[in-house]
Amino acid sequence: METQPYHRIIMLTGLKAAQVLKETEQCANIIKGARRPLMVVGGKIGESDGLGRPLGQYAIEIAESRGMPICASAHSRGILMEMGWMPESTLDFIDIVNHLKNKSWKGLMGEGNHDLVLFMGIRSDLLEQGLSTLKHFAPHLKTLTLDRHVLPHATYSLPNWHKGRNYQKFLDGLTEALGPQAQ
């Protein structure tokens, strides 16, 4: 079943689970509707994951299309720089989660906290724990995972795509639906 979570979890605090997004337009509309989105990337963005090109290239295209900052965690800063992109910030994953919990945090750009945080290329077990923290302690923001596994603590997640072709088709459609670089 493609909507089953990638990790088994116990939801003692209720039945709120991720909305699984199967359509690129639905995902694009969520991203377009955000006032201050943020992209957080991890060390797996250098991997192609069966896509023919690294995940980081998709992350850069998505960030450019909306003019959103990228926060690099793990060793992803160097990977992004090799791709010709300088991230706006480099923080450990736990640090960025702790900042996001604080409703009065001014965000990476000092313009106010982010209302939508996109995650890509972060080790799934670590990401799931961070998403659980945000789900319970940061009700002021929404989270969207752009990896190919259902992560139930996110607000929005992609389905379990075990074959790279469906995942690639989704990411290609998403970058197309978001349009060209923001001015």
Residue pairs with C-beta under 8 A, 6 or more apart in sequence:
2 20
2 150
2 159
2 160
2 161
3 20
3 150
3 159
3 160
4 150
4 160
5 17
5 149
5 150
5 151
5 152
6 124
6 128
6 149
6 150
6 151
6 160
7 124
7 125
7 128
7 151
7 152
9 128
9 132
9 152
9 153
11 17
11 152
13 136
16 135
17 152
17 153
18 145
18 150
18 151
18 152
18 153
18 154
18 155
18 156
18 157
19 155
19 156
19 157
20 150
20 156
20 157
20 158
20 159
21 27
21 30
21 144
21 156
21 157
21 158
21 159
22 158
22 159
24 170
24 173
24 174
24 176
24 177
25 177
27 144
27 156
27 158
27 170
27 174
27 177
28 174
28 177
28 178
30 116
30 142
30 144
30 156
31 37
31 62
31 66
31 116
31 118
31 144
31 178
32 66
32 178
33 116
34 66
34 114
34 115
34 116
34 142
35 115
36 107
36 109
36 111
36 112
36 113
36 114
36 115
36 116
37 66
37 68
37 114
37 115
37 116
37 117
37 118
38 68
38 69
38 70
38 71
38 107
38 108
38 114
38 116
38 117
38 118
39 59
39 62
39 63
39 68
39 69
39 70
39 71
39 117
39 118
39 119
39 120
40 70
40 71
40 73
40 93
40 96
40 117
40 118
40 119
40 120
40 122
41 55
41 56
41 59
41 70
41 71
41 72
41 73
41 76
41 80
41 87
41 119
41 120
41 121
41 122
42 73
42 74
42 76
42 93
42 119
42 120
42 121
42 122
42 123
42 126
42 127
43 73
43 74
43 75
43 76
43 79
43 121
43 122
43 123
44 55
44 121
44 122
44 123
45 54
45 55
45 56
45 59
45 76
45 79
45 80
45 120
45 121
46 54
46 55
46 56
46 76
46 79
46 82
46 121
47 54
47 55
47 121
48 54
48 55
49 55
49 148
49 164
49 167
50 163
50 164
50 165
50 167
50 168
51 58
51 164
51 167
51 168
51 171
52 168
54 79
54 83
55 120
55 121
56 76
56 79
56 80
56 83
56 85
56 121
57 83
58 120
58 146
58 171
58 174
58 175
59 70
59 80
59 120
59 121
59 146
60 70
60 80
60 83
60 85
61 175
61 178
62 68
62 118
62 146
62 174
62 175
62 178
63 69
63 70
64 181
64 182
65 175
65 178
65 179
65 180
65 181
65 182
66 178
66 182
67 181
67 182
68 118
69 87
69 88
69 89
69 108
69 109
70 80
70 85
70 87
70 88
70 89
71 87
71 88
71 89
71 90
71 91
71 96
71 108
72 80
72 87
72 89
72 90
72 91
73 90
73 91
73 92
73 93
73 96
73 122
74 92
74 93
74 122
76 87
76 121
77 87
77 90
80 86
80 87
88 108
88 109
89 108
91 99
93 122
93 126
93 127
93 130
94 130
97 130
97 133
97 134
99 105
100 113
100 114
100 117
100 134
100 138
100 141
101 133
101 134
101 137
101 138
102 113
103 113
103 138
103 140
104 113
105 113
106 112
106 113
107 113
107 114
108 114
113 140
113 141
114 141
115 140
115 141
115 142
116 141
116 142
116 143
116 144
117 134
117 141
117 142
117 143
117 144
118 143
118 144
118 145
118 146
119 127
119 130
119 131
119 143
119 144
119 145
119 146
119 147
119 154
120 145
120 146
120 147
121 147
122 130
122 147
124 147
124 149
124 151
127 145
127 147
127 151
128 151
128 152
128 153
131 143
131 145
131 151
131 153
131 154
132 153
134 141
134 143
134 153
135 143
135 153
135 154
135 155
142 155
142 156
143 153
143 154
143 155
143 156
144 154
144 155
144 156
144 157
145 151
145 154
145 156
145 157
145 158
146 158
146 171
146 174
147 158
148 158
148 159
148 160
148 161
148 162
148 164
148 167
149 157
149 158
149 160
150 157
150 158
150 159
150 160
151 157
158 167
158 170
161 167
161 170
